[in-house]
Amino acid sequence: RPAKKPKLSHLTSEDFKNGIFLAPMVRSGALPTRLFALKHGATLVWGPEMVDRAILHAERVTDPVTGVVSYNGKSRAMFTTHPIEKPYLIYQIGSSDPDLAVQAAKTVMNDVSGIDLNCGCPKPFSTHSGMGAALLTNPDVLCSILTALRREMPPEITVSAKIRLLPSREDTLKLVERIVNTGISALTVHCRTRNMRDREPAMVERLREIVDFVEGMGRGVAVIENGDCTGWENAKRIRALTGAHSVMVARAAESNPSCFSSTPLQDVERTLVPSYIRLAEYLDNHWGLTKFCVNQFHGTHVDVRKADAKALRQALSKSKSYTDSVLKESIGDDVSGKEEFDKIVKAIE
Ligand code: FNR
């Protein structure tokens, strides 16, 4: 990881440069995943998108033992975080309304370092209400949200945006120019258009002219590449190819949150999965969410102890809570959840 940030300092656009970041991911970007990503070299982490209204009436509760901060809705925690990730945490908002976006940002701003606007989600639940990728073709609203966030947030909170490419180069640059002029610190470009599916290769080759263009504007805004990065080694290649200041990783990190390291964990079943479950239990992460995240993890080499791996997966699928004996037996009790947490604190502080 780059030089550690001095404590109590806040982020600037420079902190969005020379980095490798965990992308915003609904469900998959849960608190334990973000902590593992930071432990293994991610320099900043994005939280999962939260629609502006969803957080407004949540009750903020701090766990006196672990320090976990939960924003609780009527029936569940909408968003959970921990103070140790605050210097690196960017909170992503889904919005089509400047006032609501500002209210949502004000609700969480003491627990995060930056606010990001999602301008790329192509799913109908976002676009129907004018959010996500719908903002790409409604730049007045998009820029009014960013302008309002920049005006209303204190200077120590960064404002950033995550967009997709528009089909034409000219339209993309026009949009980028307007966005950069709102005063943001960083712009993530997911190198696919709104209609492209994730299995289609990202059009990374289109990024260089965007980077050159933004640099030419002279405002110091960081341009972050997103799309198809597989990890640390690959991020170096993508930066060399595109000139991007940083790279953001989604699916590869969903499969293995240690992919940010130059030496990612290979044997995920034996190493990451037990640690993750112990940490998640300690942090009281929702069991269903933990199970979902663990089920996305996949190692990168053929596991020589395949039988063990299979047994762990079976134990996980049979278990209905952290305390199921079959799960406990399978992950062992040589390390406690608190020790897992302390290892993370040591690695990232
Ligand atoms: C996403 N993506 C996403 N994007 C975003 O801006 N906000 C979000 O909350 C989510 N949620 C989300 C969940 C899951 C499970 C996936 C796989 C993806 C999109 C993501 O951040 C990224 O832009 C794309 O996945 C492309 O990057 P990769 O996967 O090629 O590295």
Boltz pocket constraint, residues with backbone or C-beta under 6 A from the ligand:
constraints:
  - pocket:
      binder: B
      contacts: [[A, 23], [A, 24], [A, 25], [A, 26], [A, 27], [A, 28], [A, 47], [A, 48], [A, 49], [A, 92], [A, 118], [A, 119], [A, 120], [A, 121], [A, 162], [A, 190], [A, 198], [A, 226], [A, 227], [A, 228], [A, 229], [A, 248], [A, 249], [A, 250], [A, 251], [A, 252], [A, 254]]
      max_distance: 6.0
